[in-house]
Amino acid sequence: MQILNRYQITIFILIAYFFALLCRMEWVIWASSYSDFIWNNQLMISTNDGYAYAEGARDMIAGFHQPNDLSYYGAPLSTLTFLLAKILPFSLETIILYLSIFLSSLIVIPMILIGREFGYAKAFFVASLLGSIANSYYNRTMAGYYDTDMLVIVLPLFTIWGLIRLHFKGDLISFLIIAFSMLVYNWWYPSSYTLCVGMSIFYAIYTLIFERKNLRNYQAILFMILAISAAWYMLRLALILGLFGLIYFRSNLLNFRVMSLLFVLVLSLFVIFGGLNPIWFQAKFYLFRSLGDSSSVEFYFYNVNQTIMESGRIDLGLFTQRISGHWIIFIAGVIGYILLCRKFKIFLVAIPMVGLGFLALKGGLRFTIYAVPIIAMGFGFLLFYMLERLKVKRLNLIAGIISVLALIPSLVHIYYYKPSSVLFNTEVSVLDRLGKVADREDYTLAWWDYGYVIRYYSDTKTLIDGGKHLGRENYAVSYALTMPPSSSANMARLEVEYTQMGYEKDYGGKNLEQILKDYNYSDLTKFLSDIKSDKFNLPQKSRDIYYFLPDRMLGIFPIVSKFSRLDLLNGKEWADPFFVVATNFTQIKDGIALNNGIIISNDATYIDLNGQKFRVNSYIETKYDENMKLSKSIHNIDNLADIYLIYMVDYGRFILLDKEMFNSTFIQLYVLENYEKTPFEPVILDPTAKVYKLKR
């Protein structure tokens, strides 16, 4: 028993770490039974952004990448993965699949160490179990979720532990914990700047109110400012070590006058190298949601933030589930956190993390992850606080039972939360084949959701991706996918060539403005009219352009269209197109009833929508023959009607759409394979994804 008490913290950390790790293996066990998720003898990852870092790691292993290919070559996660690939006897695919399991589970270490400082190790052990698998944290750190999130919460918790440790021990080691955790955090995840500034400000406020005479606190603030300044990392490291040496060897020199001078110098460095500039962009993107994503005083583009689920507002019920698994646990955690702050005021420094978590109510569910460990620590503290106050007998047993009950909602969530890989192996096979026929300098045009995965598997360039998808960047791709083939071809060629020229001449991302200037257009409407012509004078071709058209894009096609369905002069949206995809339907007396209330007449000559009948222009049935060639059966019904009806037999899918969407490049090339009289030629015609090459 004495040994257990002596090594209690180590034992708690090991148990909690392996608990978090084993819970994350559940998805691997489940997914391994689906061959669709496996490529190159390994499960594929489940997050789009992960392929950006995987591409960077792949290029670092190869030792090169193409100029302006947007590769994450040298990015922190890519660099770590590259080093592990060099050291460990595992494939790149294996490392990117499992890395998040091992790194994200480290969250238990600072949580338990904070509990040790407070004298509540058991309570914070319970908190570490709960926090390590809470819905939001698990979703973004599970196996296959290869992204920077695996350390996004771990590192600031080490900073908080350092501040709390400094409060209780006042030792110099705490300075290094604070400074290095913030420095690494800033390197690992540049967007952490806002949170780091917030923690620095709150710690300064705490110091001024509760410990204004504590010199150690002011010294800690200096370390924090140095760590988050935008100066070069080596310069920051040198300054941090220099300040530490000054405090260690010449602490007697640090009087009020010297400390004031140091603050002036450090704050000047902070301002000179960037100051608060990064915070404004984050606030504008997530809080100030305007329709127009304006790239100039002339044009207003659609704001991508309005289409990203993770940045959309969420209701209170989902908010509490994401943070704690259940609303009761969440409320208990909030109460516990308040009690913790009353008992240990130093824990107020965690308010910025709680605040970021609560920002999810306005900024989107992605922020809930920040509040997870703090609310979990509040729950653990409240549990033991109440049991001790009530003088419960067999306290550890009762606490254990309640802890297990508290874990059940999160464990149930883990069991049922089963995301698929980003693409299925048949789709990846298409990209792999594309990579064998395309050059690395060629472009593959596709929606931004598929940008990173395209670059990883086909090693071609893309126009947009998960990091480059502002409205002005999405406009041309949206236009190319939703307009007829001739207009699409012209826009694609212009956008690719001007994107390439922009890397050399720096157009500031304003390709459209530059095109109008070079072509002497003063009227945007005239340009958009002329670009529809086959005789439009295009710039000289410098590389090939391929279109990647996956079947799964049918589900987001109306959203894709939004980025080009607006008046760029005032940002006003046009009416949404009529576009319905249905796979659930039943035969009734009057026809075929779709699950959204639309009824297709038995003879397919009209549809019934909310009691109104609309004539059908054409009914088209598509089906693959035994040689996987697409055959079409076309029935022209009413040339004056605006509604088209397509039944994709092999998919068991109806598509109802208006004439504008019917004539779009995506529908014509992917669904119908009508490429004979277009500027496109087929390269790969697979039922799951098709690739076309632009002939212009």
DRENLUM-536042 format. One line per field, with one value per residue (C-alpha): residue number from 1; x, y, z. Coordinates in nm, 2 decimals. Example, Ala and Ser with C-alpha at 12.3 -4.5 7.8 and 13.67 -1.06 7.14 Angstrom:
2
num	[1	2]
c1	[1.23	1.37]
c2	[-0.45	-0.11]
c3	[0.78	0.71]
//
This chain:
696
num	[1	2	3	4	5	6	7	8	9	10	11	12	13	14	15	16	17	18	19	20	21	22	23	24	25	26	27	28	29	30	31	32	33	34	35	36	37	38	39	40	41	42	43	44	45	46	47	48	49	50	51	52	53	54	55	56	57	58	59	60	61	62	63	64	65	66	67	68	69	70	71	72	73	74	75	76	77	78	79	80	81	82	83	84	85	86	87	88	89	90	91	92	93	94	95	96	97	98	99	100	101	102	103	104	105	106	107	108	109	110	111	112	113	114	115	116	117	118	119	120	121	122	123	124	125	126	127	128	129	130	131	132	133	134	135	136	137	138	139	140	141	142	143	144	145	146	147	148	149	150	151	152	153	154	155	156	157	158	159	160	161	162	163	164	165	166	167	168	169	170	171	172	173	174	175	176	177	178	179	180	181	182	183	184	185	186	187	188	189	190	191	192	193	194	195	196	197	198	199	200	201	202	203	204	205	206	207	208	209	210	211	212	213	214	215	216	217	218	219	220	221	222	223	224	225	226	227	228	229	230	231	232	233	234	235	236	237	238	239	240	241	242	243	244	245	246	247	248	249	250	251	252	253	254	255	256	257	258	259	260	261	262	263	264	265	266	267	268	269	270	271	272	273	274	275	276	277	278	279	280	281	282	283	284	285	286	287	288	289	290	291	292	293	294	295	296	297	298	299	300	301	302	303	304	305	306	307	308	309	310	311	312	313	314	315	316	317	318	319	320	321	322	323	324	325	326	327	328	329	330	331	332	333	334	335	336	337	338	339	340	341	342	343	344	345	346	347	348	349	350	351	352	353	354	355	356	357	358	359	360	361	362	363	364	365	366	367	368	369	370	371	372	373	374	375	376	377	378	379	380	381	382	383	384	385	386	387	388	389	390	391	392	393	394	395	396	397	398	399	400	401	402	403	404	405	406	407	408	409	410	411	412	413	414	415	416	417	418	419	420	421	422	423	424	425	426	427	428	429	430	431	432	433	434	435	436	437	438	439	440	441	442	443	444	445	446	447	448	449	450	451	452	453	454	455	456	457	458	459	460	461	462	463	464	465	466	467	468	469	470	471	472	473	474	475	476	477	478	479	480	481	482	483	484	485	486	487	488	489	490	491	492	493	494	495	496	497	498	499	500	501	502	503	504	505	506	507	508	509	510	511	512	513	514	515	516	517	518	519	520	521	522	523	524	525	526	527	528	529	530	531	532	533	534	535	536	537	538	539	540	541	542	543	544	545	546	547	548	549	550	551	552	553	554	555	556	557	558	559	560	561	562	563	564	565	566	567	568	569	570	571	572	573	574	575	576	577	578	579	580	581	582	583	584	585	586	587	588	589	590	591	592	593	594	595	596	597	598	599	600	601	602	603	604	605	606	607	608	609	610	611	612	613	614	615	616	617	618	619	620	621	622	623	624	625	626	627	628	629	630	631	632	633	634	635	636	637	638	639	640	641	642	643	644	645	646	647	648	649	650	651	652	653	654	655	656	657	658	659	660	661	662	663	664	665	666	667	668	669	670	671	672	673	674	675	676	677	678	679	680	681	682	683	684	685	686	687	688	689	690	691	692	693	694	695	696]
c1	[0.00	0.29	0.43	0.09	0.08	0.44	0.37	0.01	0.05	0.25	-0.01	-0.30	-0.13	-0.06	-0.41	-0.57	-0.34	-0.40	-0.78	-0.78	-0.57	-0.78	-1.10	-0.96	-0.88	-1.25	-1.29	-0.99	-1.14	-1.47	-1.33	-1.09	-1.39	-1.47	-1.26	-1.38	-1.18	-0.85	-0.58	-0.23	-0.30	-0.39	-0.70	-0.73	-0.77	-1.11	-1.03	-0.99	-0.73	-0.51	-0.42	-0.26	-0.01	0.02	0.11	0.37	0.52	0.52	0.71	0.96	1.03	1.08	1.30	1.12	0.79	0.68	0.69	0.35	0.19	0.06	0.23	0.25	0.62	0.79	0.46	0.50	0.28	0.43	0.78	0.70	0.55	0.85	1.09	0.88	0.87	1.25	1.29	1.01	0.96	0.61	0.47	0.35	-0.01	0.02	0.18	-0.09	-0.36	-0.24	-0.04	-0.35	-0.42	-0.08	-0.05	-0.40	-0.41	-0.13	-0.41	-0.43	-0.08	-0.13	-0.48	-0.35	-0.05	-0.28	-0.48	-0.16	-0.08	-0.43	-0.41	-0.70	-0.52	-0.81	-1.06	-0.85	-0.78	-1.15	-1.15	-0.88	-1.08	-1.38	-1.20	-0.99	-1.30	-1.56	-1.75	-1.59	-1.23	-1.28	-1.43	-1.13	-0.85	-0.97	-0.78	-0.76	-0.82	-0.48	-0.47	-0.31	-0.60	-0.41	-0.20	-0.42	-0.56	-0.27	-0.02	-0.22	-0.30	0.07	0.09	-0.19	-0.01	0.30	0.12	-0.05	0.28	0.45	0.17	0.23	0.60	0.75	1.03	1.23	1.14	0.78	0.91	1.05	0.72	0.52	0.75	0.83	0.47	0.36	0.64	0.58	0.20	0.26	0.48	0.25	-0.07	-0.02	-0.39	-0.33	-0.21	-0.55	-0.58	-0.22	-0.28	-0.60	-0.42	-0.15	-0.40	-0.60	-0.28	-0.18	-0.52	-0.51	-0.16	-0.27	-0.58	-0.46	-0.07	0.04	0.35	0.46	0.77	0.76	0.43	0.56	0.86	0.62	0.43	0.76	0.82	0.46	0.50	0.83	0.69	0.39	0.56	0.59	0.96	1.17	1.15	1.52	1.52	1.24	1.42	1.73	1.55	1.36	1.69	1.85	1.58	1.59	1.97	1.93	1.67	1.88	2.21	2.14	1.80	1.93	1.95	1.58	1.44	1.14	1.34	1.50	1.17	1.00	1.27	1.23	0.86	0.91	1.16	0.95	0.63	0.81	0.93	0.57	0.43	0.71	0.67	0.29	0.10	-0.27	-0.30	-0.37	-0.66	-0.86	-0.87	-1.01	-1.27	-1.38	-1.41	-1.60	-1.79	-1.86	-2.05	-2.12	-2.25	-1.99	-1.63	-1.50	-1.17	-1.19	-1.41	-1.57	-1.67	-1.85	-1.81	-2.00	-1.86	-1.74	-1.80	-2.17	-2.13	-1.90	-2.08	-1.81	-1.84	-2.22	-2.41	-2.53	-2.81	-2.75	-2.83	-2.57	-2.33	-2.34	-2.32	-2.01	-1.83	-1.93	-2.13	-2.45	-2.61	-2.61	-2.23	-2.19	-2.38	-2.19	-1.87	-1.95	-2.05	-1.73	-1.52	-1.68	-1.60	-1.25	-1.19	-1.33	-1.10	-0.80	-0.82	-0.52	-0.75	-0.91	-0.63	-0.83	-1.12	-0.99	-1.02	-1.37	-1.45	-1.33	-1.54	-1.85	-1.78	-1.92	-2.27	-2.19	-1.88	-1.95	-1.91	-1.54	-1.47	-1.63	-1.31	-1.14	-1.39	-1.37	-1.08	-1.17	-1.53	-1.41	-1.18	-1.48	-1.68	-1.41	-1.36	-1.73	-1.77	-1.51	-1.59	-1.95	-1.87	-1.62	-1.87	-2.13	-1.88	-1.98	-1.84	-1.65	-1.59	-1.36	-1.62	-1.90	-1.68	-1.58	-1.95	-2.05	-1.74	-1.83	-2.19	-2.05	-1.83	-2.12	-2.26	-1.92	-1.85	-2.19	-2.10	-1.77	-1.95	-2.20	-1.97	-1.84	-1.71	-1.59	-1.26	-1.25	-1.28	-1.35	-1.08	-1.26	-1.24	-0.88	-0.81	-0.93	-0.70	-0.41	-0.47	-0.49	-0.15	-0.01	-0.13	-0.11	0.20	0.28	0.24	-0.11	-0.42	-0.71	-1.02	-1.26	-1.45	-1.23	-1.35	-1.14	-0.84	-0.60	-0.69	-0.64	-0.29	-0.20	-0.31	-0.27	0.02	-0.14	-0.20	-0.54	-0.70	-0.88	-0.86	-0.94	-0.71	-0.76	-1.13	-1.24	-1.53	-1.31	-1.11	-1.42	-1.60	-1.42	-1.44	-1.81	-1.87	-1.68	-1.88	-2.22	-2.21	-2.24	-1.92	-1.81	-1.83	-1.68	-1.38	-1.31	-1.33	-1.11	-0.84	-0.85	-0.83	-0.55	-0.33	-0.39	-0.33	0.01	0.09	-0.03	0.24	0.50	0.33	0.14	-0.22	-0.31	-0.56	-0.76	-0.76	-1.10	-1.00	-0.67	-0.85	-1.09	-0.80	-0.60	-0.90	-1.00	-1.35	-1.51	-1.84	-1.84	-2.17	-2.03	-1.73	-1.96	-2.16	-1.86	-1.70	-1.98	-1.86	-1.65	-1.45	-1.34	-0.97	-0.80	-0.45	-0.18	-0.21	0.08	-0.04	-0.33	-0.64	-0.84	-1.18	-1.24	-1.61	-1.70	-2.04	-2.05	-2.05	-2.42	-2.50	-2.33	-2.39	-2.65	-2.40	-2.13	-2.35	-2.40	-2.05	-2.12	-2.50	-2.48	-2.43	-2.06	-2.13	-2.35	-2.33	-2.70	-2.77	-2.98	-3.27	-3.16	-3.18	-3.43	-3.22	-3.34	-3.16	-3.37	-3.28	-3.57	-3.90	-4.21	-4.46	-4.81	-5.13	-5.06	-4.69	-4.36	-4.35	-4.01	-3.93	-3.95	-4.31	-4.26	-4.46	-4.35	-4.65	-4.66	-4.59	-4.31	-4.47	-4.51	-4.42	-4.65	-4.49	-4.71	-5.02	-4.89	-4.82	-4.52	-4.46	-4.13	-3.92	-3.74	-3.72	-3.37	-3.28	-2.91	-2.77	-2.43	-2.41	-2.21	-1.90	-1.95	-2.05	-2.32	-2.63	-2.90	-3.27	-3.41	-3.78	-3.85	-4.19	-4.24	-3.97	-4.13	-4.10	-3.82	-3.80	-3.58	-3.61	-3.32	-3.33	-2.98	-3.08	-2.75	-2.76	-3.14	-3.15	-3.38	-3.25	-3.50	-3.35	-3.42	-3.28	-2.99	-2.86	-2.93	-2.70	-2.42	-2.09	-2.11	-2.44	-2.36	-2.02	-2.06	-2.43	-2.49	-2.14	-2.24	-1.89	-1.89	-1.97	-1.78	-1.42	-1.36	-1.24	-1.29	-0.98	-1.14	-1.51	-1.57	-1.92	-1.78	-1.58	-1.50	-1.21	-1.21	-0.93	-0.99	-0.89	-0.85]
c2	[0.00	0.23	0.17	0.25	0.58	0.66	0.61	0.71	0.99	0.76	0.48	0.72	0.86	0.51	0.38	0.69	0.70	0.34	0.38	0.67	0.48	0.16	0.35	0.50	0.16	0.07	0.25	0.06	-0.27	-0.17	-0.01	-0.30	-0.52	-0.29	-0.33	0.00	0.18	0.00	0.11	-0.01	-0.27	-0.01	0.17	0.52	0.83	0.99	1.36	1.56	1.80	1.51	1.46	1.80	1.70	1.35	1.52	1.73	1.42	1.23	1.51	1.54	1.17	1.21	1.51	1.75	1.90	2.11	2.49	2.64	2.30	2.42	2.12	2.13	2.05	2.14	2.19	2.08	1.77	1.68	1.72	1.50	1.24	1.25	1.20	0.91	0.75	0.77	0.62	0.37	0.05	0.15	0.28	0.63	0.51	0.33	0.63	0.88	0.63	0.58	0.89	1.08	0.78	0.81	1.19	1.29	1.05	1.26	1.49	1.29	1.39	1.76	1.70	1.47	1.68	1.98	1.76	1.68	2.06	2.11	1.81	1.63	1.37	1.11	1.37	1.48	1.12	1.08	1.40	1.27	0.96	1.17	1.44	1.20	1.05	1.33	1.35	1.65	1.56	1.20	1.30	1.52	1.29	0.93	0.69	0.81	1.17	1.28	1.65	1.90	1.86	1.57	1.83	2.14	2.08	1.89	2.18	2.46	2.23	2.20	2.58	2.59	2.33	2.54	2.85	2.65	2.48	2.83	2.94	2.66	2.60	2.92	2.72	2.82	2.49	2.62	2.91	2.66	2.45	2.77	2.91	2.59	2.46	2.79	2.81	2.45	2.52	2.83	2.63	2.33	2.53	2.89	2.96	2.90	3.26	3.39	3.14	3.21	3.59	3.52	3.32	3.58	3.86	3.66	3.57	3.93	4.04	3.76	3.88	4.25	4.15	3.87	3.86	4.20	4.17	3.84	3.90	3.55	3.62	3.92	3.71	3.44	3.70	3.80	3.44	3.41	3.73	3.61	3.27	3.40	3.69	3.65	3.67	3.39	3.07	3.05	3.41	3.34	3.04	3.24	3.52	3.27	3.10	3.44	3.56	3.23	3.26	3.62	3.51	3.21	3.37	3.74	3.75	4.01	4.26	4.24	4.54	4.74	4.95	4.66	4.47	4.78	4.81	4.44	4.48	4.77	4.58	4.26	4.44	4.64	4.31	4.18	4.48	4.50	4.13	4.14	4.21	4.14	4.11	3.73	3.76	3.99	3.74	3.47	3.69	3.82	3.46	3.30	3.59	3.86	3.66	3.87	3.73	3.88	3.76	4.07	4.06	4.42	4.72	4.60	4.23	4.04	3.67	3.41	3.34	2.98	3.00	2.97	2.62	2.46	2.25	2.29	2.67	2.67	2.76	2.47	2.43	2.41	2.03	1.94	2.19	2.01	1.67	1.76	1.89	1.63	1.36	1.45	1.77	1.66	1.60	1.93	2.12	1.94	2.03	2.40	2.41	2.22	2.47	2.76	2.59	2.52	2.88	2.99	2.75	2.80	3.14	3.05	2.83	3.14	3.13	2.85	3.09	3.16	2.78	2.77	3.09	2.94	2.63	2.84	3.03	2.72	2.85	3.12	3.02	2.65	2.31	2.29	2.51	2.28	2.08	2.36	2.34	1.96	1.92	2.22	2.11	1.75	1.88	2.07	1.75	1.54	1.81	1.85	1.47	1.44	1.77	1.67	1.32	1.46	1.72	1.45	1.23	0.94	0.60	0.40	0.72	0.57	0.29	0.54	0.78	0.49	0.39	0.75	0.79	0.48	0.61	0.95	0.77	0.57	0.85	0.91	0.53	0.49	0.78	0.60	0.28	0.45	0.72	0.55	0.79	0.65	0.71	1.04	0.84	0.47	0.26	0.27	0.65	0.64	0.39	0.66	0.92	0.67	0.60	0.97	1.02	0.77	0.97	1.33	1.54	1.69	2.03	1.96	2.08	1.87	2.08	1.96	2.10	2.20	1.91	1.68	1.91	1.76	1.40	1.46	1.60	1.31	1.03	1.18	1.42	1.69	2.05	2.19	2.53	2.50	2.28	2.27	2.57	2.77	2.81	3.17	3.28	3.45	3.13	2.91	3.12	3.00	2.63	2.66	2.83	2.56	2.28	2.43	2.61	2.43	2.26	2.54	2.81	2.57	2.50	2.87	2.96	2.66	2.76	3.12	3.04	2.79	3.01	3.32	3.12	3.02	3.37	3.51	3.31	3.50	3.84	3.84	3.93	3.90	3.63	3.87	3.66	3.78	4.15	4.08	3.89	4.18	4.42	4.22	4.16	4.53	4.46	4.73	4.55	4.22	4.12	4.15	3.93	3.66	3.67	3.65	3.36	3.13	3.14	2.87	3.15	3.32	3.41	3.21	3.25	3.01	2.66	2.59	2.26	2.01	2.04	1.74	1.74	1.50	1.43	1.19	1.05	1.17	1.53	1.50	1.54	1.88	2.01	2.27	2.41	2.41	2.62	2.89	3.02	3.13	3.20	3.56	3.91	3.99	4.36	4.36	4.01	3.94	3.57	3.44	3.20	2.85	2.60	2.31	2.01	1.70	1.37	1.08	0.72	0.65	0.61	0.39	0.29	0.43	0.44	0.78	0.71	0.70	0.89	1.03	1.07	1.45	1.46	1.48	1.24	1.13	1.03	0.67	0.78	1.02	1.31	1.53	1.57	1.67	1.91	2.03	1.98	2.16	1.96	2.04	1.90	1.71	1.81	1.47	1.15	0.98	0.64	0.55	0.20	0.02	-0.28	-0.59	-0.41	-0.12	0.11	0.36	0.34	0.60	0.58	0.93	1.01	1.37	1.48	1.85	2.08	2.38	2.23	2.33	2.01	1.71	1.37	1.12	0.77	0.61	0.25	0.11	0.35	0.33	0.71	0.97	1.32	1.60	1.92	2.23	2.31	2.52	2.23	1.98	2.16	2.19	2.04	1.81	1.66	1.63	1.47	1.27	1.16	1.14	1.12	1.36	1.46	1.41	1.77	1.93	2.05	1.74	1.39	1.10	0.97	0.74	0.65	0.47	0.45	0.61	0.89	1.01	1.20	1.42	1.61	1.96	1.97	2.35]
c3	[0.00	0.08	-0.27	-0.42	-0.23	-0.33	-0.70	-0.70	-0.96	-1.20	-1.16	-1.22	-1.53	-1.67	-1.61	-1.76	-2.06	-2.15	-2.09	-2.34	-2.58	-2.57	-2.62	-2.94	-3.07	-3.09	-3.43	-3.57	-3.47	-3.63	-3.95	-4.02	-4.12	-4.41	-4.72	-4.86	-4.59	-4.68	-4.92	-4.95	-4.69	-4.42	-4.30	-4.45	-4.23	-4.16	-4.18	-4.50	-4.34	-4.24	-4.61	-4.61	-4.35	-4.50	-4.83	-4.65	-4.48	-4.81	-4.98	-4.70	-4.72	-5.10	-5.04	-5.27	-5.39	-5.68	-5.66	-5.57	-5.51	-5.17	-5.00	-4.63	-4.66	-4.33	-4.14	-3.77	-3.79	-4.13	-3.98	-3.68	-3.90	-4.13	-3.84	-3.71	-4.05	-4.06	-3.71	-3.68	-3.89	-4.00	-4.32	-4.36	-4.38	-4.04	-3.87	-3.98	-3.87	-3.52	-3.43	-3.29	-3.05	-2.88	-2.87	-2.78	-2.48	-2.33	-2.21	-1.89	-1.78	-1.72	-1.58	-1.32	-1.24	-1.19	-0.94	-0.76	-0.71	-0.58	-0.35	-0.53	-0.73	-0.72	-0.83	-1.12	-1.21	-1.26	-1.46	-1.68	-1.76	-1.85	-2.04	-2.25	-2.41	-2.39	-2.72	-2.87	-2.77	-2.89	-3.22	-3.30	-3.17	-3.25	-3.46	-3.81	-3.72	-3.83	-3.75	-3.52	-3.27	-3.12	-2.92	-2.94	-2.59	-2.44	-2.47	-2.31	-2.02	-1.96	-1.96	-1.70	-1.50	-1.51	-1.38	-1.10	-1.01	-1.00	-0.76	-0.51	-0.55	-0.69	-0.85	-1.16	-1.34	-1.36	-1.58	-1.83	-1.83	-1.90	-2.17	-2.36	-2.36	-2.51	-2.75	-2.87	-2.88	-3.10	-3.33	-3.35	-3.40	-3.51	-3.45	-3.08	-3.06	-2.96	-2.67	-2.56	-2.55	-2.36	-2.09	-2.07	-2.02	-1.76	-1.57	-1.57	-1.44	-1.17	-1.07	-1.04	-0.83	-0.61	-0.61	-0.72	-0.49	-0.62	-0.84	-0.98	-1.15	-1.33	-1.44	-1.57	-1.77	-1.94	-2.04	-2.17	-2.39	-2.53	-2.61	-2.81	-2.99	-3.36	-3.36	-3.51	-3.30	-3.24	-3.13	-2.89	-2.76	-2.71	-2.53	-2.31	-2.21	-2.16	-1.93	-1.74	-1.70	-1.57	-1.31	-1.21	-1.18	-1.12	-0.95	-0.71	-1.00	-1.08	-0.89	-0.99	-1.23	-1.41	-1.43	-1.58	-1.84	-1.92	-1.97	-2.20	-2.41	-2.43	-2.51	-2.78	-2.93	-2.92	-3.10	-3.36	-3.46	-3.51	-3.20	-3.21	-3.59	-3.59	-3.35	-3.57	-3.86	-3.63	-3.48	-3.82	-3.96	-3.67	-3.51	-3.77	-4.02	-4.32	-4.65	-4.86	-4.85	-5.02	-5.19	-5.31	-5.30	-5.62	-5.57	-5.29	-5.28	-5.08	-4.73	-4.70	-4.32	-4.39	-4.53	-4.28	-4.03	-3.77	-3.77	-3.76	-3.45	-3.23	-2.97	-2.60	-2.58	-2.84	-2.68	-2.34	-2.49	-2.69	-2.38	-2.12	-2.28	-2.09	-1.97	-1.60	-1.61	-1.78	-1.51	-1.24	-1.41	-1.44	-1.07	-0.98	-1.18	-1.00	-0.66	-0.78	-0.86	-0.52	-0.34	-0.58	-0.75	-0.96	-1.16	-1.30	-1.56	-1.73	-1.81	-2.17	-2.25	-2.10	-2.29	-2.62	-2.54	-2.49	-2.81	-2.98	-2.92	-3.17	-3.35	-3.41	-3.25	-3.33	-3.02	-2.77	-2.74	-2.55	-2.25	-2.23	-1.98	-1.76	-1.72	-1.66	-1.38	-1.24	-1.23	-1.06	-0.80	-0.73	-0.69	-0.42	-0.27	-0.21	-0.09	0.16	0.28	0.32	0.50	0.29	0.41	0.16	-0.03	-0.30	-0.38	-0.42	-0.62	-0.84	-0.91	-0.99	-1.21	-1.41	-1.46	-1.57	-1.83	-1.98	-2.21	-2.37	-2.40	-2.57	-2.80	-2.89	-2.97	-3.21	-3.36	-3.67	-3.94	-4.26	-4.44	-4.64	-4.96	-5.04	-5.19	-5.53	-5.53	-5.42	-5.70	-5.95	-5.81	-5.81	-6.18	-6.24	-6.08	-6.33	-6.64	-6.52	-6.46	-6.12	-6.27	-6.40	-6.21	-6.09	-6.06	-5.79	-5.49	-5.19	-4.98	-5.20	-5.25	-5.00	-5.08	-5.45	-5.40	-5.17	-5.40	-5.75	-5.67	-5.90	-5.81	-5.70	-5.71	-5.37	-5.07	-4.70	-4.63	-4.94	-4.99	-4.94	-5.14	-5.41	-5.45	-5.46	-5.72	-6.03	-5.93	-5.84	-6.18	-6.36	-6.20	-6.22	-6.56	-6.91	-7.04	-7.27	-7.00	-6.75	-6.98	-7.04	-6.67	-6.57	-6.81	-6.71	-6.34	-6.37	-6.59	-6.37	-6.06	-6.19	-6.31	-5.97	-5.79	-5.99	-6.03	-5.70	-5.79	-5.42	-5.50	-5.71	-6.03	-6.15	-6.12	-6.30	-6.58	-6.63	-6.64	-6.89	-7.12	-7.09	-6.94	-6.74	-6.72	-6.53	-6.68	-7.03	-6.93	-6.79	-7.11	-7.34	-7.15	-7.26	-7.62	-7.77	-7.94	-7.62	-7.65	-7.38	-7.25	-7.38	-7.23	-6.99	-6.84	-6.85	-6.64	-6.52	-6.36	-6.06	-6.03	-5.75	-5.70	-5.34	-5.47	-5.56	-5.20	-5.17	-5.53	-5.43	-5.17	-5.44	-5.66	-5.40	-5.45	-5.80	-5.77	-5.66	-5.79	-5.73	-5.74	-5.43	-5.28	-5.33	-5.37	-5.65	-5.59	-5.50	-5.79	-5.79	-5.71	-5.53	-5.48	-5.34	-5.26	-5.03	-5.21	-5.23	-5.49	-5.42	-5.62	-5.77	-5.86	-5.67	-5.34	-5.24	-4.87	-4.90	-5.01	-5.39	-5.59	-5.94	-6.16	-6.28	-6.64	-6.52	-6.71	-6.41	-6.04	-5.76	-5.51	-5.22	-5.43	-5.73	-6.05	-6.27	-6.61	-6.68	-6.97	-7.01	-6.82	-6.84	-6.71	-6.68	-6.63	-6.66	-6.89	-6.83	-6.97	-6.73	-7.01	-6.93	-7.13	-7.13	-7.21	-7.29	-7.31	-7.42	-7.28	-7.28	-7.43	-7.25	-6.91	-6.67	-6.47	-6.56	-6.40	-6.40	-6.25	-6.19	-6.19	-6.04	-5.75	-5.69	-5.71	-5.85	-5.94	-5.99	-6.12	-6.31	-6.66	-6.52	-6.30	-6.58	-6.82	-6.56	-6.63	-6.33	-6.43	-6.80	-6.75	-6.43	-6.44	-6.81	-6.97	-7.24	-7.34	-7.72	-7.81	-7.53	-7.47	-7.25	-7.31	-7.06	-6.88	-6.62	-6.61	-6.29	-6.12	-5.80	-5.96	-6.31	-6.45	-6.76	-6.93	-7.07	-7.44	-7.44]
//
